[in-house]
């Protein structure tokens, strides 16, 4: 309520100190939506780049875990390991930089690092796809994949890790 309205009410109702409108009642639940602007994601990506520079060339963070999926941010200035996730898919959205995503083929000498998670040094016989800012790549559960980054480049990706849904028979 603005000052003019309050003054009018004081003139009309001089015996009352101040009239305060009742709070607005809503029956809505809090909005469960999450939002990360492009500016915030890029700022976080720059921070991860600084961490990677003082570490092993890669850094990542989980933005939030949800039932059935997780939102993450990843920065790389070097090649990643070959990976196979049996229980979830990866959805990569490139925010900045360039890389190649190698998918398919086999991962010789892969080692199990956790239940349903295998890692190896490289992929043999895969398909190479160049990724640039704005590109979106979906890697289904069970498909070997590896992010390759040229020595003079880096890449920042928003990553969704999506749990595999078992088909009903």
C-alpha positions in Angstrom: 0.0 0.0 0.0 1.5 3.4 -1.0 1.8 6.4 1.3 -1.1 8.3 -0.3 -3.5 5.4 0.3 -2.3 5.1 3.9 -2.9 8.9 4.4 -6.4 8.6 3.0 -7.2 5.7 5.3 -5.8 7.6 8.3 -8.2 10.5 7.5 -11.2 8.2 7.1 -10.3 6.0 10.1 -8.4 8.2 12.5 -9.0 5.9 15.5 -7.0 3.1 13.9 -3.2 3.2 13.8 -2.5 1.6 10.4 -4.4 -0.6 8.1 -2.3 -3.4 6.8 -3.8 -5.5 4.0 -4.0 -9.3 4.8 -1.3 -11.5 3.3 -2.1 -13.0 -0.1 -3.2 -16.5 0.3 -2.3 -19.1 -2.3 -3.0 -22.8 -2.4 -0.1 -23.4 -4.7 2.8 -25.6 -3.7 6.3 -24.2 -4.0 7.6 -24.3 -7.6 9.8 -27.4 -7.9 11.5 -26.2 -11.1 15.3 -25.7 -11.2 16.9 -23.1 -13.4 20.5 -22.4 -14.4 21.0 -19.5 -16.8 23.6 -19.8 -19.6 25.6 -17.1 -17.8 25.7 -19.1 -14.5 26.7 -22.3 -16.4 29.5 -20.5 -18.2 30.7 -18.9 -15.0 30.7 -22.3 -13.3 32.5 -23.8 -16.3 35.2 -21.1 -16.1 35.7 -22.1 -12.4 35.9 -25.8 -13.3 38.5 -24.8 -16.0 40.7 -23.2 -13.3 40.4 -26.3 -11.1 41.3 -28.5 -14.1 44.3 -26.3 -14.8 45.7 -27.0 -11.3 44.6 -30.7 -11.5 44.7 -33.3 -14.1 43.0 -31.4 -16.9 39.4 -32.2 -16.1 36.9 -31.1 -13.5 33.2 -31.6 -13.0 30.4 -31.0 -10.5 27.0 -32.3 -9.9 24.5 -29.4 -10.0 21.6 -31.4 -8.6 20.5 -35.0 -8.3 16.9 -35.8 -9.1 14.9 -39.0 -9.0 16.1 -40.9 -12.1 18.6 -38.3 -13.4 21.3 -35.9 -12.4 22.4 -32.5 -13.8 26.1 -32.0 -14.0 28.7 -29.7 -15.5 32.0 -31.0 -17.0 35.2 -29.3 -18.2 38.0 -31.1 -20.1 41.2 -29.9 -21.5 42.4 -33.5 -22.1 41.0 -36.8 -23.3 38.6 -38.6 -21.0 38.7 -42.4 -20.3 36.6 -44.8 -22.4 33.4 -45.4 -20.4 30.5 -47.8 -20.4 27.5 -47.1 -18.1 25.1 -50.1 -18.0 22.4 -48.3 -16.0 22.2 -44.8 -17.4 22.5 -42.7 -20.5 24.5 -39.5 -21.0 23.1 -36.4 -22.6 25.8 -33.9 -23.5 25.1 -30.2 -24.4 28.2 -28.3 -25.4 28.4 -24.9 -23.8 31.8 -23.9 -25.1 34.9 -25.3 -26.8 35.2 -28.3 -29.1 35.8 -32.0 -28.7 35.2 -35.2 -30.4 32.9 -37.9 -29.0 33.9 -41.4 -29.9 31.1 -43.9 -29.5 30.6 -47.6 -30.2 33.3 -50.2 -30.8 34.9 -52.0 -27.9 37.0 -51.0 -24.8 39.9 -53.5 -24.6 41.0 -54.1 -21.1 38.0 -52.4 -19.5 37.9 -52.6 -15.8 34.8 -52.5 -13.6 35.1 -49.5 -11.3 31.7 -49.7 -9.7 28.5 -51.8 -10.3 27.5 -51.3 -13.9 30.5 -48.9 -14.6 33.4 -49.9 -16.7 36.5 -47.8 -17.7 39.3 -48.2 -20.1 42.1 -46.3 -21.8 40.6 -46.2 -25.3 37.9 -47.3 -27.7 38.7 -49.5 -30.7 36.5 -49.3 -33.8 34.2 -46.5 -32.7 32.5 -43.7 -34.6 33.9 -40.1 -34.2 31.5 -37.1 -34.0 32.8 -33.6 -33.7 31.0 -31.5 -31.0 30.8 -27.7 -31.0 28.9 -25.1 -28.9 25.2 -25.7 -29.1 25.5 -29.4 -30.1 23.6 -32.0 -28.2 24.7 -35.7 -28.1 22.8 -38.6 -26.6 24.7 -41.7 -25.5 22.4 -44.6 -24.6 23.1 -46.8 -21.6 25.6 -49.6 -22.5 27.2 -47.8 -25.4 31.0 -47.3 -25.0 32.0 -43.6 -25.3 35.0 -41.4 -24.9 35.4 -37.6 -25.1 38.6 -36.6 -27.0 40.0 -33.1 -26.7 42.8 -31.8 -28.9 45.9 -30.6 -26.9 45.2 -26.9 -27.7 41.5 -27.0 -26.9 39.0 -27.5 -24.1 35.3 -28.3 -23.8 32.6 -27.4 -21.3 29.4 -29.5 -21.3 26.2 -29.6 -19.4 25.6 -33.3 -18.8 22.4 -35.1 -17.9 22.9 -38.6 -16.5 19.6 -40.4 -17.1 18.7 -43.7 -15.4 17.9 -46.5 -17.7 14.2 -47.5 -17.5 13.7 -51.3 -17.6 11.2 -52.4 -20.2 8.3 -54.5 -18.9 7.9 -57.9 -20.4 
